[in-house]
Amino acid sequence: MATTYDVSASRQTFAPVRLGLSLLANYRAALRERHERRQLRARLSDLSDMALHDIGISRGEIDYVAANRDVDPRGVQSAR
């Protein structure tokens, strides 16, 4: 008894699985990013006004800094 498999059919079967896994990975990354933003916001909120001044931000900029971690609110470019 010979059994044959159609390879083209299996590619079509795996495409929705890959899409589902990709969506789950994107969702997990978004949750992780949200969690990190919330942690950063909480840590910055716990600092005194003097400590915030030392790192160059004001209390009113905490939400902006937490949401835009890659952007320096002072406009200083890092020397990478």
PyMOL Python script that loads the backbone (N, CA, C, O; Angstrom):
from pymol import cmd

cmd.read_pdbstr("""\
ATOM      1  N   MET A   1       0.839  -1.156   0.000  1.00  0.00           N
ATOM      2  CA  MET A   1       0.000   0.000   0.000  1.00  0.00           C
ATOM      3  C   MET A   1       0.898   1.238   0.000  1.00  0.00           C
ATOM      4  O   MET A   1       1.739   1.404   0.884  1.00  0.00           O
ATOM      5  N   ALA A   2       0.717   2.077  -0.968  1.00  0.00           N
ATOM      6  CA  ALA A   2       1.531   3.286  -1.099  1.00  0.00           C
ATOM      7  C   ALA A   2       0.751   4.487  -0.574  1.00  0.00           C
ATOM      8  O   ALA A   2      -0.433   4.661  -0.861  1.00  0.00           O
ATOM      9  N   THR A   3       1.437   5.289   0.187  1.00  0.00           N
ATOM     10  CA  THR A   3       0.819   6.509   0.714  1.00  0.00           C
ATOM     11  C   THR A   3       1.558   7.696   0.138  1.00  0.00           C
ATOM     12  O   THR A   3       2.782   7.785   0.236  1.00  0.00           O
ATOM     13  N   THR A   4       0.829   8.588  -0.451  1.00  0.00           N
ATOM     14  CA  THR A   4       1.451   9.790  -1.010  1.00  0.00           C
ATOM     15  C   THR A   4       0.911  11.008  -0.283  1.00  0.00           C
ATOM     16  O   THR A   4      -0.232  11.031   0.173  1.00  0.00           O
ATOM     17  N   TYR A   5       1.759  12.014  -0.187  1.00  0.00           N
ATOM     18  CA  TYR A   5       1.374  13.256   0.482  1.00  0.00           C
ATOM     19  C   TYR A   5       1.490  14.397  -0.508  1.00  0.00           C
ATOM     20  O   TYR A   5       2.439  14.467  -1.290  1.00  0.00           O
ATOM     21  N   ASP A   6       0.536  15.268  -0.466  1.00  0.00           N
ATOM     22  CA  ASP A   6       0.558  16.439  -1.327  1.00  0.00           C
ATOM     23  C   ASP A   6       1.216  17.583  -0.550  1.00  0.00           C
ATOM     24  O   ASP A   6       0.636  18.117   0.396  1.00  0.00           O
ATOM     25  N   VAL A   7       2.417  17.945  -0.956  1.00  0.00           N
ATOM     26  CA  VAL A   7       3.189  18.971  -0.254  1.00  0.00           C
ATOM     27  C   VAL A   7       2.539  20.339  -0.374  1.00  0.00           C
ATOM     28  O   VAL A   7       2.591  21.123   0.573  1.00  0.00           O
ATOM     29  N   SER A   8       1.936  20.645  -1.498  1.00  0.00           N
ATOM     30  CA  SER A   8       1.320  21.959  -1.688  1.00  0.00           C
ATOM     31  C   SER A   8       0.159  22.173  -0.723  1.00  0.00           C
ATOM     32  O   SER A   8      -0.077  23.301  -0.291  1.00  0.00           O
ATOM     33  N   ALA A   9      -0.556  21.135  -0.384  1.00  0.00           N
ATOM     34  CA  ALA A   9      -1.680  21.263   0.548  1.00  0.00           C
ATOM     35  C   ALA A   9      -1.182  21.588   1.953  1.00  0.00           C
ATOM     36  O   ALA A   9      -1.833  22.344   2.674  1.00  0.00           O
ATOM     37  N   SER A  10      -0.043  21.031   2.354  1.00  0.00           N
ATOM     38  CA  SER A  10       0.465  21.294   3.697  1.00  0.00           C
ATOM     39  C   SER A  10       0.930  22.740   3.846  1.00  0.00           C
ATOM     40  O   SER A  10       0.827  23.300   4.937  1.00  0.00           O
ATOM     41  N   ARG A  11       1.432  23.353   2.789  1.00  0.00           N
ATOM     42  CA  ARG A  11       1.825  24.755   2.856  1.00  0.00           C
ATOM     43  C   ARG A  11       0.619  25.639   3.107  1.00  0.00           C
ATOM     44  O   ARG A  11       0.698  26.615   3.853  1.00  0.00           O
ATOM     45  N   GLN A  12      -0.502  25.293   2.479  1.00  0.00           N
ATOM     46  CA  GLN A  12      -1.719  26.072   2.687  1.00  0.00           C
ATOM     47  C   GLN A  12      -2.244  25.883   4.097  1.00  0.00           C
ATOM     48  O   GLN A  12      -2.829  26.801   4.671  1.00  0.00           O
ATOM     49  N   THR A  13      -2.044  24.716   4.655  1.00  0.00           N
ATOM     50  CA  THR A  13      -2.503  24.447   6.012  1.00  0.00           C
ATOM     51  C   THR A  13      -1.692  25.229   7.028  1.00  0.00           C
ATOM     52  O   THR A  13      -2.252  25.708   8.014  1.00  0.00           O
ATOM     53  N   PHE A  14      -0.387  25.374   6.819  1.00  0.00           N
ATOM     54  CA  PHE A  14       0.472  26.044   7.786  1.00  0.00           C
ATOM     55  C   PHE A  14       0.390  27.563   7.719  1.00  0.00           C
ATOM     56  O   PHE A  14       0.771  28.230   8.681  1.00  0.00           O
ATOM     57  N   ALA A  15      -0.088  28.125   6.635  1.00  0.00           N
ATOM     58  CA  ALA A  15      -0.157  29.580   6.512  1.00  0.00           C
ATOM     59  C   ALA A  15      -1.044  30.203   7.592  1.00  0.00           C
ATOM     60  O   ALA A  15      -0.618  31.179   8.209  1.00  0.00           O
ATOM     61  N   PRO A  16      -2.251  29.697   7.855  1.00  0.00           N
ATOM     62  CA  PRO A  16      -3.063  30.279   8.935  1.00  0.00           C
ATOM     63  C   PRO A  16      -2.426  30.080  10.308  1.00  0.00           C
ATOM     64  O   PRO A  16      -2.564  30.926  11.192  1.00  0.00           O
ATOM     65  N   VAL A  17      -1.731  28.964  10.480  1.00  0.00           N
ATOM     66  CA  VAL A  17      -1.056  28.718  11.759  1.00  0.00           C
ATOM     67  C   VAL A  17       0.042  29.750  11.970  1.00  0.00           C
ATOM     68  O   VAL A  17       0.178  30.309  13.059  1.00  0.00           O
ATOM     69  N   ARG A  18       0.833  30.002  10.914  1.00  0.00           N
ATOM     70  CA  ARG A  18       1.889  31.016  11.013  1.00  0.00           C
ATOM     71  C   ARG A  18       1.309  32.390  11.286  1.00  0.00           C
ATOM     72  O   ARG A  18       1.855  33.153  12.083  1.00  0.00           O
ATOM     73  N   LEU A  19       0.209  32.708  10.630  1.00  0.00           N
ATOM     74  CA  LEU A  19      -0.446  33.994  10.847  1.00  0.00           C
ATOM     75  C   LEU A  19      -0.929  34.103  12.284  1.00  0.00           C
ATOM     76  O   LEU A  19      -0.751  35.141  12.922  1.00  0.00           O
ATOM     77  N   GLY A  20      -1.530  33.054  12.793  1.00  0.00           N
ATOM     78  CA  GLY A  20      -2.001  33.051  14.179  1.00  0.00           C
ATOM     79  C   GLY A  20      -0.863  33.210  15.166  1.00  0.00           C
ATOM     80  O   GLY A  20      -0.981  33.961  16.134  1.00  0.00           O
ATOM     81  N   LEU A  21       0.237  32.511  14.931  1.00  0.00           N
ATOM     82  CA  LEU A  21       1.397  32.631  15.810  1.00  0.00           C
ATOM     83  C   LEU A  21       2.003  34.023  15.735  1.00  0.00           C
ATOM     84  O   LEU A  21       2.452  34.564  16.746  1.00  0.00           O
ATOM     85  N   SER A  22       2.016  34.600  14.550  1.00  0.00           N
ATOM     86  CA  SER A  22       2.531  35.955  14.384  1.00  0.00           C
ATOM     87  C   SER A  22       1.663  36.959  15.142  1.00  0.00           C
ATOM     88  O   SER A  22       2.179  37.865  15.797  1.00  0.00           O
ATOM     89  N   LEU A  23       0.364  36.794  15.050  1.00  0.00           N
ATOM     90  CA  LEU A  23      -0.546  37.685  15.780  1.00  0.00           C
ATOM     91  C   LEU A  23      -0.369  37.550  17.284  1.00  0.00           C
ATOM     92  O   LEU A  23      -0.385  38.544  18.010  1.00  0.00           O
ATOM     93  N   LEU A  24      -0.202  36.325  17.746  1.00  0.00           N
ATOM     94  CA  LEU A  24       0.031  36.110  19.180  1.00  0.00           C
ATOM     95  C   LEU A  24       1.352  36.733  19.628  1.00  0.00           C
ATOM     96  O   LEU A  24       1.433  37.316  20.710  1.00  0.00           O
ATOM     97  N   ALA A  25       2.378  36.611  18.802  1.00  0.00           N
ATOM     98  CA  ALA A  25       3.668  37.205  19.141  1.00  0.00           C
ATOM     99  C   ALA A  25       3.565  38.727  19.185  1.00  0.00           C
ATOM    100  O   ALA A  25       4.146  39.359  20.067  1.00  0.00           O
ATOM    101  N   ASN A  26       2.838  39.316  18.252  1.00  0.00           N
ATOM    102  CA  ASN A  26       2.640  40.770  18.259  1.00  0.00           C
ATOM    103  C   ASN A  26       1.852  41.212  19.489  1.00  0.00           C
ATOM    104  O   ASN A  26       2.168  42.233  20.099  1.00  0.00           O
ATOM    105  N   TYR A  27       0.844  40.456  19.845  1.00  0.00           N
ATOM    106  CA  TYR A  27       0.031  40.771  21.025  1.00  0.00           C
ATOM    107  C   TYR A  27       0.880  40.689  22.285  1.00  0.00           C
ATOM    108  O   TYR A  27       0.791  41.553  23.158  1.00  0.00           O
ATOM    109  N   ARG A  28       1.700  39.653  22.380  1.00  0.00           N
ATOM    110  CA  ARG A  28       2.570  39.493  23.550  1.00  0.00           C
ATOM    111  C   ARG A  28       3.581  40.633  23.634  1.00  0.00           C
ATOM    112  O   ARG A  28       3.845  41.146  24.721  1.00  0.00           O
ATOM    113  N   ALA A  29       4.143  41.031  22.503  1.00  0.00           N
ATOM    114  CA  ALA A  29       5.098  42.145  22.492  1.00  0.00           C
ATOM    115  C   ALA A  29       4.420  43.446  22.912  1.00  0.00           C
ATOM    116  O   ALA A  29       5.012  44.250  23.632  1.00  0.00           O
ATOM    117  N   ALA A  30       3.189  43.655  22.467  1.00  0.00           N
ATOM    118  CA  ALA A  30       2.454  44.866  22.849  1.00  0.00           C
ATOM    119  C   ALA A  30       2.154  44.865  24.349  1.00  0.00           C
ATOM    120  O   ALA A  30       2.256  45.905  25.000  1.00  0.00           O
ATOM    121  N   LEU A  31       1.788  43.714  24.897  1.00  0.00           N
ATOM    122  CA  LEU A  31       1.550  43.629  26.338  1.00  0.00           C
ATOM    123  C   LEU A  31       2.824  43.891  27.129  1.00  0.00           C
ATOM    124  O   LEU A  31       2.797  44.573  28.153  1.00  0.00           O
ATOM    125  N   ARG A  32       3.941  43.347  26.650  1.00  0.00           N
ATOM    126  CA  ARG A  32       5.218  43.559  27.326  1.00  0.00           C
ATOM    127  C   ARG A  32       5.601  45.043  27.308  1.00  0.00           C
ATOM    128  O   ARG A  32       6.061  45.585  28.313  1.00  0.00           O
ATOM    129  N   GLU A  33       5.406  45.685  26.165  1.00  0.00           N
ATOM    130  CA  GLU A  33       5.710  47.111  26.033  1.00  0.00           C
ATOM    131  C   GLU A  33       4.843  47.933  26.976  1.00  0.00           C
ATOM    132  O   GLU A  33       5.330  48.853  27.633  1.00  0.00           O
ATOM    133  N   ARG A  34       3.566  47.603  27.043  1.00  0.00           N
ATOM    134  CA  ARG A  34       2.657  48.324  27.946  1.00  0.00           C
ATOM    135  C   ARG A  34       3.082  48.152  29.397  1.00  0.00           C
ATOM    136  O   ARG A  34       3.071  49.110  30.170  1.00  0.00           O
ATOM    137  N   HIS A  35       3.455  46.938  29.762  1.00  0.00           N
ATOM    138  CA  HIS A  35       3.907  46.670  31.127  1.00  0.00           C
ATOM    139  C   HIS A  35       5.172  47.468  31.456  1.00  0.00           C
ATOM    140  O   HIS A  35       5.285  48.032  32.544  1.00  0.00           O
ATOM    141  N   GLU A  36       6.112  47.515  30.527  1.00  0.00           N
ATOM    142  CA  GLU A  36       7.347  48.268  30.753  1.00  0.00           C
ATOM    143  C   GLU A  36       7.070  49.765  30.888  1.00  0.00           C
ATOM    144  O   GLU A  36       7.691  50.437  31.712  1.00  0.00           O
ATOM    145  N   ARG A  37       6.135  50.296  30.076  1.00  0.00           N
ATOM    146  CA  ARG A  37       5.761  51.709  30.195  1.00  0.00           C
ATOM    147  C   ARG A  37       5.145  52.007  31.552  1.00  0.00           C
ATOM    148  O   ARG A  37       5.455  53.025  32.171  1.00  0.00           O
ATOM    149  N   ARG A  38       4.273  51.119  32.014  1.00  0.00           N
ATOM    150  CA  ARG A  38       3.632  51.315  33.323  1.00  0.00           C
ATOM    151  C   ARG A  38       4.660  51.263  34.448  1.00  0.00           C
ATOM    152  O   ARG A  38       4.588  52.051  35.391  1.00  0.00           O
ATOM    153  N   GLN A  39       5.617  50.339  34.355  1.00  0.00           N
ATOM    154  CA  GLN A  39       6.660  50.252  35.372  1.00  0.00           C
ATOM    155  C   GLN A  39       7.518  51.512  35.390  1.00  0.00           C
ATOM    156  O   GLN A  39       7.824  52.045  36.456  1.00  0.00           O
ATOM    157  N   LEU A  40       7.905  51.988  34.205  1.00  0.00           N
ATOM    158  CA  LEU A  40       8.727  53.189  34.119  1.00  0.00           C
ATOM    159  C   LEU A  40       7.974  54.386  34.677  1.00  0.00           C
ATOM    160  O   LEU A  40       8.541  55.182  35.426  1.00  0.00           O
ATOM    161  N   ARG A  41       6.706  54.521  34.320  1.00  0.00           N
ATOM    162  CA  ARG A  41       5.884  55.630  34.829  1.00  0.00           C
ATOM    163  C   ARG A  41       5.815  55.576  36.353  1.00  0.00           C
ATOM    164  O   ARG A  41       5.918  56.609  37.013  1.00  0.00           O
ATOM    165  N   ALA A  42       5.643  54.385  36.914  1.00  0.00           N
ATOM    166  CA  ALA A  42       5.563  54.236  38.367  1.00  0.00           C
ATOM    167  C   ALA A  42       6.898  54.583  39.030  1.00  0.00           C
ATOM    168  O   ALA A  42       6.926  55.261  40.057  1.00  0.00           O
ATOM    169  N   ARG A  43       8.005  54.116  38.440  1.00  0.00           N
ATOM    170  CA  ARG A  43       9.322  54.414  39.021  1.00  0.00           C
ATOM    171  C   ARG A  43       9.631  55.899  38.966  1.00  0.00           C
ATOM    172  O   ARG A  43      10.164  56.459  39.924  1.00  0.00           O
ATOM    173  N   LEU A  44       9.300  56.546  37.844  1.00  0.00           N
ATOM    174  CA  LEU A  44       9.550  57.980  37.744  1.00  0.00           C
ATOM    175  C   LEU A  44       8.642  58.771  38.680  1.00  0.00           C
ATOM    176  O   LEU A  44       9.063  59.784  39.237  1.00  0.00           O
ATOM    177  N   SER A  45       7.416  58.323  38.855  1.00  0.00           N
ATOM    178  CA  SER A  45       6.491  59.016  39.751  1.00  0.00           C
ATOM    179  C   SER A  45       6.934  58.932  41.200  1.00  0.00           C
ATOM    180  O   SER A  45       6.627  59.816  42.000  1.00  0.00           O
ATOM    181  N   ASP A  46       7.653  57.875  41.538  1.00  0.00           N
ATOM    182  CA  ASP A  46       8.140  57.712  42.915  1.00  0.00           C
ATOM    183  C   ASP A  46       9.322  58.621  43.233  1.00  0.00           C
ATOM    184  O   ASP A  46       9.631  58.836  44.405  1.00  0.00           O
ATOM    185  N   LEU A  47       9.983  59.154  42.220  1.00  0.00           N
ATOM    186  CA  LEU A  47      11.135  60.024  42.452  1.00  0.00           C
ATOM    187  C   LEU A  47      10.696  61.393  42.965  1.00  0.00           C
ATOM    188  O   LEU A  47       9.587  61.850  42.687  1.00  0.00           O
ATOM    189  N   SER A  48      11.571  62.027  43.706  1.00  0.00           N
ATOM    190  CA  SER A  48      11.295  63.388  44.178  1.00  0.00           C
ATOM    191  C   SER A  48      11.467  64.369  43.019  1.00  0.00           C
ATOM    192  O   SER A  48      12.056  64.036  41.991  1.00  0.00           O
ATOM    193  N   ASP A  49      10.947  65.574  43.200  1.00  0.00           N
ATOM    194  CA  ASP A  49      11.101  66.599  42.173  1.00  0.00           C
ATOM    195  C   ASP A  49      12.573  66.922  41.927  1.00  0.00           C
ATOM    196  O   ASP A  49      12.967  67.193  40.793  1.00  0.00           O
ATOM    197  N   MET A  50      13.386  66.895  42.981  1.00  0.00           N
ATOM    198  CA  MET A  50      14.816  67.167  42.843  1.00  0.00           C
ATOM    199  C   MET A  50      15.499  66.066  42.021  1.00  0.00           C
ATOM    200  O   MET A  50      16.341  66.355  41.171  1.00  0.00           O
ATOM    201  N   ALA A  51      15.137  64.817  42.275  1.00  0.00           N
ATOM    202  CA  ALA A  51      15.730  63.707  41.517  1.00  0.00           C
ATOM    203  C   ALA A  51      15.314  63.783  40.050  1.00  0.00           C
ATOM    204  O   ALA A  51      16.127  63.529  39.161  1.00  0.00           O
ATOM    205  N   LEU A  52      14.059  64.130  39.795  1.00  0.00           N
ATOM    206  CA  LEU A  52      13.613  64.295  38.410  1.00  0.00           C
ATOM    207  C   LEU A  52      14.373  65.430  37.734  1.00  0.00           C
ATOM    208  O   LEU A  52      14.750  65.327  36.567  1.00  0.00           O
ATOM    209  N   HIS A  53      14.595  66.514  38.475  1.00  0.00           N
ATOM    210  CA  HIS A  53      15.354  67.644  37.929  1.00  0.00           C
ATOM    211  C   HIS A  53      16.784  67.216  37.596  1.00  0.00           C
ATOM    212  O   HIS A  53      17.349  67.650  36.592  1.00  0.00           O
ATOM    213  N   ASP A  54      17.359  66.368  38.437  1.00  0.00           N
ATOM    214  CA  ASP A  54      18.724  65.878  38.200  1.00  0.00           C
ATOM    215  C   ASP A  54      18.837  65.079  36.903  1.00  0.00           C
ATOM    216  O   ASP A  54      19.869  65.140  36.233  1.00  0.00           O
ATOM    217  N   ILE A  55      17.804  64.339  36.541  1.00  0.00           N
ATOM    218  CA  ILE A  55      17.869  63.569  35.296  1.00  0.00           C
ATOM    219  C   ILE A  55      17.310  64.349  34.116  1.00  0.00           C
ATOM    220  O   ILE A  55      17.305  63.860  32.986  1.00  0.00           O
ATOM    221  N   GLY A  56      16.842  65.558  34.380  1.00  0.00           N
ATOM    222  CA  GLY A  56      16.481  66.444  33.280  1.00  0.00           C
ATOM    223  C   GLY A  56      15.041  66.412  32.822  1.00  0.00           C
ATOM    224  O   GLY A  56      14.741  66.823  31.701  1.00  0.00           O
ATOM    225  N   ILE A  57      14.137  65.931  33.670  1.00  0.00           N
ATOM    226  CA  ILE A  57      12.722  65.957  33.293  1.00  0.00           C
ATOM    227  C   ILE A  57      11.904  66.548  34.435  1.00  0.00           C
ATOM    228  O   ILE A  57      12.339  66.555  35.587  1.00  0.00           O
ATOM    229  N   SER A  58      10.735  67.035  34.106  1.00  0.00           N
ATOM    230  CA  SER A  58       9.825  67.538  35.126  1.00  0.00           C
ATOM    231  C   SER A  58       8.733  66.511  35.367  1.00  0.00           C
ATOM    232  O   SER A  58       8.581  65.558  34.602  1.00  0.00           O
ATOM    233  N   ARG A  59       7.979  66.713  36.431  1.00  0.00           N
ATOM    234  CA  ARG A  59       6.906  65.778  36.752  1.00  0.00           C
ATOM    235  C   ARG A  59       5.862  65.718  35.636  1.00  0.00           C
ATOM    236  O   ARG A  59       5.260  64.670  35.404  1.00  0.00           O
ATOM    237  N   GLY A  60       5.650  66.821  34.957  1.00  0.00           N
ATOM    238  CA  GLY A  60       4.691  66.859  33.864  1.00  0.00           C
ATOM    239  C   GLY A  60       5.133  66.099  32.626  1.00  0.00           C
ATOM    240  O   GLY A  60       4.310  65.813  31.757  1.00  0.00           O
ATOM    241  N   GLU A  61       6.401  65.767  32.527  1.00  0.00           N
ATOM    242  CA  GLU A  61       6.922  65.036  31.367  1.00  0.00           C
ATOM    243  C   GLU A  61       6.986  63.525  31.568  1.00  0.00           C
ATOM    244  O   GLU A  61       7.411  62.801  30.668  1.00  0.00           O
ATOM    245  N   ILE A  62       6.568  63.042  32.735  1.00  0.00           N
ATOM    246  CA  ILE A  62       6.681  61.610  33.035  1.00  0.00           C
ATOM    247  C   ILE A  62       5.906  60.768  32.037  1.00  0.00           C
ATOM    248  O   ILE A  62       6.433  59.774  31.536  1.00  0.00           O
ATOM    249  N   ASP A  63       4.670  61.141  31.736  1.00  0.00           N
ATOM    250  CA  ASP A  63       3.877  60.358  30.775  1.00  0.00           C
ATOM    251  C   ASP A  63       4.532  60.344  29.399  1.00  0.00           C
ATOM    252  O   ASP A  63       4.558  59.311  28.729  1.00  0.00           O
ATOM    253  N   TYR A  64       5.065  61.501  28.975  1.00  0.00           N
ATOM    254  CA  TYR A  64       5.715  61.584  27.667  1.00  0.00           C
ATOM    255  C   TYR A  64       6.959  60.698  27.633  1.00  0.00           C
ATOM    256  O   TYR A  64       7.178  59.966  26.668  1.00  0.00           O
ATOM    257  N   VAL A  65       7.765  60.766  28.680  1.00  0.00           N
ATOM    258  CA  VAL A  65       9.004  59.977  28.729  1.00  0.00           C
ATOM    259  C   VAL A  65       8.686  58.487  28.742  1.00  0.00           C
ATOM    260  O   VAL A  65       9.364  57.702  28.080  1.00  0.00           O
ATOM    261  N   ALA A  66       7.657  58.095  29.493  1.00  0.00           N
ATOM    262  CA  ALA A  66       7.287  56.678  29.554  1.00  0.00           C
ATOM    263  C   ALA A  66       6.766  56.183  28.207  1.00  0.00           C
ATOM    264  O   ALA A  66       7.037  55.047  27.816  1.00  0.00           O
ATOM    265  N   ALA A  67       6.024  57.025  27.500  1.00  0.00           N
ATOM    266  CA  ALA A  67       5.461  56.615  26.208  1.00  0.00           C
ATOM    267  C   ALA A  67       6.482  56.662  25.081  1.00  0.00           C
ATOM    268  O   ALA A  67       6.352  55.929  24.101  1.00  0.00           O
ATOM    269  N   ASN A  68       7.494  57.515  25.204  1.00  0.00           N
ATOM    270  CA  ASN A  68       8.491  57.695  24.145  1.00  0.00           C
ATOM    271  C   ASN A  68       9.882  57.476  24.724  1.00  0.00           C
ATOM    272  O   ASN A  68      10.679  58.409  24.827  1.00  0.00           O
ATOM    273  N   ARG A  69      10.160  56.244  25.096  1.00  0.00           N
ATOM    274  CA  ARG A  69      11.423  55.951  25.776  1.00  0.00           C
ATOM    275  C   ARG A  69      12.644  56.191  24.901  1.00  0.00           C
ATOM    276  O   ARG A  69      13.735  56.416  25.425  1.00  0.00           O
ATOM    277  N   ASP A  70      12.491  56.150  23.605  1.00  0.00           N
ATOM    278  CA  ASP A  70      13.633  56.339  22.709  1.00  0.00           C
ATOM    279  C   ASP A  70      13.936  57.808  22.457  1.00  0.00           C
ATOM    280  O   ASP A  70      14.974  58.130  21.878  1.00  0.00           O
ATOM    281  N   VAL A  71      13.057  58.701  22.878  1.00  0.00           N
ATOM    282  CA  VAL A  71      13.215  60.125  22.617  1.00  0.00           C
ATOM    283  C   VAL A  71      13.676  60.821  23.886  1.00  0.00           C
ATOM    284  O   VAL A  71      13.078  60.654  24.949  1.00  0.00           O
ATOM    285  N   ASP A  72      14.734  61.596  23.770  1.00  0.00           N
ATOM    286  CA  ASP A  72      15.226  62.375  24.901  1.00  0.00           C
ATOM    287  C   ASP A  72      14.424  63.678  24.974  1.00  0.00           C
ATOM    288  O   ASP A  72      14.451  64.453  24.018  1.00  0.00           O
ATOM    289  N   PRO A  73      13.704  63.947  26.086  1.00  0.00           N
ATOM    290  CA  PRO A  73      12.875  65.146  26.158  1.00  0.00           C
ATOM    291  C   PRO A  73      13.684  66.434  26.106  1.00  0.00           C
ATOM    292  O   PRO A  73      13.137  67.498  25.814  1.00  0.00           O
ATOM    293  N   ARG A  74      14.965  66.350  26.382  1.00  0.00           N
ATOM    294  CA  ARG A  74      15.810  67.538  26.334  1.00  0.00           C
ATOM    295  C   ARG A  74      16.322  67.807  24.922  1.00  0.00           C
ATOM    296  O   ARG A  74      16.901  68.863  24.668  1.00  0.00           O
ATOM    297  N   GLY A  75      16.117  66.870  24.004  1.00  0.00           N
ATOM    298  CA  GLY A  75      16.570  67.030  22.632  1.00  0.00           C
ATOM    299  C   GLY A  75      18.047  66.747  22.437  1.00  0.00           C
ATOM    300  O   GLY A  75      18.614  67.103  21.405  1.00  0.00           O
ATOM    301  N   VAL A  76      18.673  66.114  23.408  1.00  0.00           N
ATOM    302  CA  VAL A  76      20.098  65.812  23.333  1.00  0.00           C
ATOM    303  C   VAL A  76      20.295  64.537  22.520  1.00  0.00           C
ATOM    304  O   VAL A  76      19.651  63.520  22.774  1.00  0.00           O
ATOM    305  N   GLN A  77      21.182  64.606  21.551  1.00  0.00           N
ATOM    306  CA  GLN A  77      21.496  63.436  20.739  1.00  0.00           C
ATOM    307  C   GLN A  77      22.623  62.658  21.407  1.00  0.00           C
ATOM    308  O   GLN A  77      23.640  63.241  21.782  1.00  0.00           O
ATOM    309  N   SER A  78      22.454  61.359  21.557  1.00  0.00           N
ATOM    310  CA  SER A  78      23.519  60.555  22.142  1.00  0.00           C
ATOM    311  C   SER A  78      24.591  60.291  21.107  1.00  0.00           C
ATOM    312  O   SER A  78      24.305  60.230  19.911  1.00  0.00           O
ATOM    313  N   ALA A  79      25.827  60.135  21.561  1.00  0.00           N
ATOM    314  CA  ALA A  79      26.965  59.874  20.664  1.00  0.00           C
ATOM    315  C   ALA A  79      27.165  58.370  20.557  1.00  0.00           C
ATOM    316  O   ALA A  79      27.981  57.798  21.279  1.00  0.00           O
ATOM    317  N   ARG A  80      26.421  57.724  19.657  1.00  0.00           N
ATOM    318  CA  ARG A  80      26.554  56.267  19.476  1.00  0.00           C
ATOM    319  C   ARG A  80      27.500  55.959  18.381  1.00  0.00           C
ATOM    320  O   ARG A  80      27.739  54.789  18.083  1.00  0.00           O
TER     321      ARG A  80
END
""", "prot")
cmd.dss("prot")
cmd.show_as("cartoon", "prot")
cmd.util.cbc("prot")
cmd.orient("prot")
